[in-house]
Amino acid sequence: MGDLLYLYGLIPTSEATHPLPSVKGFDGEHEIFMLPNEDVTAIVCHLDHAAYSEETISDKINNDMEWLQEKAFHHHETVQQLAKQYTIVPLKFCTLYKNEESLRETVNKNKTKLKETFELLDGNEEWNLKIYCDDEQIKQQVSESNPVIKAKREEISVLPRGRQFFEKKKMDELINQELEDEKNRFCEDIHEKLKSVSLYGSIKKTWGKDVTGRKEKMAWNSVFLLPSPNVETFLNNVEQYEGDFEEAGWKFEVSGPWPPYHFSSFS
Amino acid sequence: MTVRETIENKDIALIDILDVILDKGVAIKGDLIISIAGVDLVYLDLRVLISSVETLVQHKQGTRKIINSEQFDRDREALDHAAQPDEWSHQR
């Protein structure tokens, strides 16, 4: 038997009467099982400490893409499956404990916080929204109709020729800056509107094209915690924005429901 | 299908999963021996990042195909029979 514990998530013990799905653990051999600790039950699997040392895992994550793909998917699929059955506080990829005692101790220390989190998550769902845009298209609009740019153009047009040349060179920089401002304004506006049907909304880091592989740029990456009855309204709103702004170069990508990774962190 | 169902059934790329499971799960301090805080995704292979989960499932569950093809044969047999009622009636 392995002596490390891989922790997938924490659930209220009151819900633990529902049997666990039969799922193989992180190493593909040991089954996942419940580890009850008063009101909080941990869902874990054993892992051999020699094969899964901190060093080995870091090395695999950074150098073995196939391994990362397989294991990340395993983690996601397992937690997703659990989230369908239980109110769950999902743990980050590769959260390991040395032994049962250390896990119990940590759970005990966070007992109150966990109870509050379970209450917060019950009946709510996490959804992700990414907004992509065609920079060239939006740049064109900014260049044509942005009031700051317009004013600058007029200002330049009355300058002597020599000055005009230099000022025009600076224009491109100004347009790029206005483009970024415009994108942020647009996305913030959408974000605020969607927040009104959510309990919480939070903004995440955007990824570059080298990671998304898309020709459009990711302009916004955000997560929302939604009361289940509001999900439909949320999705309908996004669908409407899609229709309204597609021609202007905006694309919306929603995914969910996710296990509530973003709304169950402890401070 | 509702909008919700369509979205739920959509393929999810590895990048979307990593975006979630590496970014912000719960970080319980204590005897936690490993926490992979910032994997620099930029250095990872793009082809794998944008590969969808479905591809991986199919790859992993190669055994399922056998069941599927057996099922397919059974279904086809049933369809063949259903499509030939005239021949049977002639035989009778």
Boltz contact constraints between the chains, C-beta under 6 A:
constraints:
  - contact:
      token1: [A, 54]
      token2: [B, 33]
      max_distance: 6.0
  - contact:
      token1: [A, 54]
      token2: [B, 34]
      max_distance: 6.0
  - contact:
      token1: [A, 57]
      token2: [B, 34]
      max_distance: 6.0
  - contact:
      token1: [A, 61]
      token2: [B, 36]
      max_distance: 6.0
  - contact:
      token1: [A, 61]
      token2: [B, 39]
      max_distance: 6.0
  - contact:
      token1: [A, 65]
      token2: [B, 45]
      max_distance: 6.0
  - contact:
      token1: [A, 65]
      token2: [B, 48]
      max_distance: 6.0
  - contact:
      token1: [A, 69]
      token2: [B, 14]
      max_distance: 6.0
  - contact:
      token1: [A, 69]
      token2: [B, 48]
      max_distance: 6.0
  - contact:
      token1: [A, 72]
      token2: [B, 17]
      max_distance: 6.0
  - contact:
      token1: [A, 72]
      token2: [B, 18]
      max_distance: 6.0
  - contact:
      token1: [A, 73]
      token2: [B, 53]
      max_distance: 6.0
  - contact:
      token1: [A, 73]
      token2: [B, 56]
      max_distance: 6.0
  - contact:
      token1: [A, 75]
      token2: [B, 21]
      max_distance: 6.0
  - contact:
      token1: [A, 76]
      token2: [B, 17]
      max_distance: 6.0
  - contact:
      token1: [A, 76]
      token2: [B, 21]
      max_distance: 6.0
  - contact:
      token1: [A, 89]
      token2: [B, 26]
      max_distance: 6.0
  - contact:
      token1: [A, 90]
      token2: [B, 25]
      max_distance: 6.0
  - contact:
      token1: [A, 91]
      token2: [B, 25]
      max_distance: 6.0
  - contact:
      token1: [A, 91]
      token2: [B, 26]
      max_distance: 6.0
  - contact:
      token1: [A, 92]
      token2: [B, 25]
      max_distance: 6.0
  - contact:
      token1: [A, 93]
      token2: [B, 21]
      max_distance: 6.0
  - contact:
      token1: [A, 93]
      token2: [B, 22]
      max_distance: 6.0
  - contact:
      token1: [A, 94]
      token2: [B, 34]
      max_distance: 6.0
  - contact:
      token1: [A, 94]
      token2: [B, 36]
      max_distance: 6.0
  - contact:
      token1: [A, 96]
      token2: [B, 33]
      max_distance: 6.0
  - contact:
      token1: [A, 96]
      token2: [B, 34]
      max_distance: 6.0
  - contact:
      token1: [A, 98]
      token2: [B, 31]
      max_distance: 6.0
  - contact:
      token1: [A, 98]
      token2: [B, 33]
      max_distance: 6.0
  - contact:
      token1: [A, 102]
      token2: [B, 31]
      max_distance: 6.0
  - contact:
      token1: [A, 106]
      token2: [B, 28]
      max_distance: 6.0
  - contact:
      token1: [A, 106]
      token2: [B, 30]
      max_distance: 6.0
  - contact:
      token1: [A, 210]
      token2: [B, 42]
      max_distance: 6.0
  - contact:
      token1: [A, 211]
      token2: [B, 41]
      max_distance: 6.0
  - contact:
      token1: [A, 213]
      token2: [B, 46]
      max_distance: 6.0
  - contact:
      token1: [A, 213]
      token2: [B, 50]
      max_distance: 6.0
  - contact:
      token1: [A, 235]
      token2: [B, 3]
      max_distance: 6.0
  - contact:
      token1: [A, 235]
      token2: [B, 4]
      max_distance: 6.0
  - contact:
      token1: [A, 254]
      token2: [B, 7]
      max_distance: 6.0
  - contact:
      token1: [A, 255]
      token2: [B, 16]
      max_distance: 6.0
  - contact:
      token1: [A, 258]
      token2: [B, 20]
      max_distance: 6.0
  - contact:
      token1: [A, 261]
      token2: [B, 20]
      max_distance: 6.0
  - contact:
      token1: [A, 261]
      token2: [B, 24]
      max_distance: 6.0
  - contact:
      token1: [A, 261]
      token2: [B, 25]
      max_distance: 6.0
  - contact:
      token1: [A, 262]
      token2: [B, 24]
      max_distance: 6.0
  - contact:
      token1: [A, 264]
      token2: [B, 26]
      max_distance: 6.0
  - contact:
      token1: [A, 265]
      token2: [B, 26]
      max_distance: 6.0
  - contact:
      token1: [A, 266]
      token2: [B, 26]
      max_distance: 6.0
